[in-house]
Amino acid sequence: MATELKSAGPDPAAGPPSVLVDEALLAELPTFELFFKTFGFKRIHGRVWGLLVLSKDSLSSRDISQQLEISQGATSTTLGELTEWGAIRSEFDSHRRCHLHSPVGNALSIVATVFRRREQVAFQQFKQATTRSLDFISTRYGSKDPRVLTLRSIIMTCEIGEALMELVFSAVNTALGDSQSILSKAVSTALKVGVGLPAKVFLGGDRPSKQAEQNNGDVQNGVESERAD
């Protein structure tokens, strides 16, 4: 894992890297790394994605490579994987004659995609291992071996789990895309509460402004009205 962040060395022809992100923001990149690592990804995924999130402009592969001091190969691989997970988008810039990359704004969609694909991989690997065990036992000991029934049950459970998971995540993605859906309204309400009551209030900081208190009161009243209905 550490080798993926190892620098390939500066490119003399490229010149010194320009300042793409403020130093104060770059200092936050380790938090992005740790967050991605917590969910089983590589630190470099969090570092590259964090850079794109904190950058004011879309960045080229060379921009990213120079800013993070990682090889072009590692940069290209990471961008490809982030694209596959639906975390970034890339567009060709005719002026710079290269692809520019930016983060996908809908973080909820990213989370849904990531969890769906990761869980699918887990189910598939478990089912494949179980199937290999079933084939081995059936061939050597026959289909009446008591382990056969258990293994078949595991395989069926994996298939049901995959189907249910696909149904749930597809429904979530559809609901998030519909501004009138209950889920979309719930997310919108949650965001309003977050804006109305900044985190510093919960941490013992300054009291919220009158406008913030009013916004939060409006949201709360709306929630109570919906419950009454």
KATA-V106829 format. One record per residue. N is the residue number from 0. SS is DSSP state (H for helix, E for strand, C for the rest). NEAR is the number of other C-alpha atoms within 10 Angstrom. D_CENTER is the distance of its C-alpha to the mean C-alpha in Angstrom with 2 decimals. Layout:
[[N	SS	NEAR	D_CENTER] [N	SS	NEAR	D_CENTER]]
This chain:
[[0	C	9	18.96] [1	H	8	21.13] [2	H	8	22.61] [3	H	16	19.52] [4	H	17	19.76] [5	C	13	23.48] [6	C	15	24.98] [7	C	14	26.97] [8	C	10	29.42] [9	C	15	30.02] [10	C	12	31.23] [11	C	7	34.73] [12	C	6	34.82] [13	C	9	31.66] [14	C	9	33.18] [15	C	11	31.55] [16	C	16	27.96] [17	C	9	27.92] [18	C	10	26.23] [19	C	19	23.00] [20	C	16	21.50] [21	C	11	23.66] [22	H	9	24.32] [23	H	8	23.47] [24	H	12	19.88] [25	H	17	19.66] [26	C	9	20.68] [27	C	14	17.37] [28	H	19	15.37] [29	H	15	16.08] [30	H	14	14.18] [31	H	20	10.92] [32	H	20	12.06] [33	H	17	12.91] [34	H	17	9.77] [35	H	19	7.90] [36	H	15	11.28] [37	H	11	11.54] [38	C	11	9.02] [39	C	10	10.99] [40	C	14	9.63] [41	C	19	12.18] [42	H	22	12.95] [43	H	25	13.41] [44	H	21	9.80] [45	H	22	9.31] [46	H	25	12.76] [47	H	22	12.52] [48	H	25	9.46] [49	H	21	11.27] [50	H	24	14.44] [51	H	22	13.44] [52	H	18	12.36] [53	H	17	15.64] [54	C	18	17.80] [55	C	12	20.06] [56	C	13	20.40] [57	C	18	18.59] [58	E	19	19.12] [59	E	20	20.66] [60	H	18	20.02] [61	H	20	23.17] [62	H	19	22.16] [63	H	24	19.07] [64	H	22	21.23] [65	H	22	23.98] [66	H	18	22.08] [67	H	19	20.23] [68	C	19	23.28] [69	C	21	21.64] [70	C	21	23.16] [71	H	17	22.70] [72	H	13	22.00] [73	H	18	19.10] [74	H	23	17.75] [75	H	15	18.22] [76	H	12	16.65] [77	H	20	13.44] [78	H	23	13.32] [79	H	14	14.06] [80	H	13	11.32] [81	H	19	8.63] [82	H	16	10.72] [83	H	13	10.87] [84	C	17	7.24] [85	C	19	7.82] [86	C	22	6.06] [87	E	20	9.74] [88	E	17	13.19] [89	E	18	16.45] [90	E	12	19.98] [91	E	12	23.32] [92	E	12	25.38] [93	C	8	29.07] [94	C	6	30.32] [95	C	9	28.49] [96	C	9	28.56] [97	E	15	25.07] [98	E	16	21.53] [99	E	18	19.66] [100	E	23	15.91] [101	E	21	13.94] [102	E	22	10.46] [103	C	18	9.74] [104	C	12	11.08] [105	C	11	9.85] [106	H	12	6.83] [107	H	14	8.00] [108	H	18	8.01] [109	H	18	4.45] [110	H	13	4.34] [111	H	17	7.64] [112	H	19	7.28] [113	H	17	5.43] [114	H	15	8.01] [115	H	17	10.61] [116	H	14	10.74] [117	H	14	10.75] [118	H	16	13.36] [119	H	18	15.21] [120	H	13	15.66] [121	H	12	16.96] [122	H	17	19.33] [123	H	16	20.51] [124	H	13	21.33] [125	H	14	23.14] [126	H	20	25.00] [127	H	13	26.06] [128	H	12	27.40] [129	H	19	29.20] [130	H	16	30.66] [131	H	12	32.01] [132	H	15	33.59] [133	H	20	35.07] [134	H	15	36.61] [135	H	13	38.09] [136	H	18	39.61] [137	H	15	40.91] [138	H	10	42.54] [139	H	10	44.13] [140	H	13	44.96] [141	C	12	45.03] [142	C	14	43.19] [143	C	10	45.08] [144	C	12	43.50] [145	H	11	41.99] [146	H	15	38.63] [147	H	19	38.20] [148	H	12	37.80] [149	H	13	35.10] [150	H	20	33.11] [151	H	15	33.46] [152	H	13	32.23] [153	H	16	29.07] [154	H	20	28.42] [155	H	13	29.07] [156	H	14	26.77] [157	H	21	23.87] [158	H	15	24.64] [159	H	12	24.84] [160	H	15	21.54] [161	H	18	19.82] [162	H	12	21.62] [163	H	12	20.85] [164	H	17	17.12] [165	H	16	17.10] [166	H	11	19.34] [167	H	13	17.32] [168	H	16	13.96] [169	H	15	16.09] [170	H	12	17.92] [171	H	17	14.95] [172	H	17	13.84] [173	H	14	17.56] [174	H	16	18.16] [175	H	20	15.56] [176	C	13	17.31] [177	C	13	20.65] [178	C	11	21.66] [179	C	10	24.43] [180	C	12	22.54] [181	H	12	22.73] [182	H	17	18.98] [183	H	18	18.58] [184	H	15	21.59] [185	H	13	20.34] [186	H	13	17.15] [187	H	13	19.52] [188	H	17	21.89] [189	H	13	19.44] [190	H	12	18.56] [191	H	16	22.31] [192	H	19	23.03] [193	H	13	20.62] [194	H	13	22.39] [195	H	21	25.76] [196	C	18	25.47] [197	C	15	23.81] [198	H	11	22.45] [199	H	11	25.59] [200	H	11	27.74] [201	H	10	26.24] [202	C	8	26.70] [203	C	8	30.37] [204	C	10	30.41] [205	C	10	32.31] [206	C	13	32.97] [207	C	15	31.20] [208	C	11	33.18] [209	H	10	35.31] [210	H	10	33.10] [211	H	18	30.02] [212	H	15	32.15] [213	H	13	33.30] [214	H	17	29.81] [215	H	20	28.79] [216	H	14	32.10] [217	H	15	31.60] [218	H	17	28.23] [219	H	14	29.81] [220	H	12	32.80] [221	H	13	30.75] [222	H	14	28.96] [223	H	11	32.38] [224	H	10	33.90] [225	H	9	31.37] [226	H	8	32.08] [227	H	7	35.78] [228	C	6	35.49]]
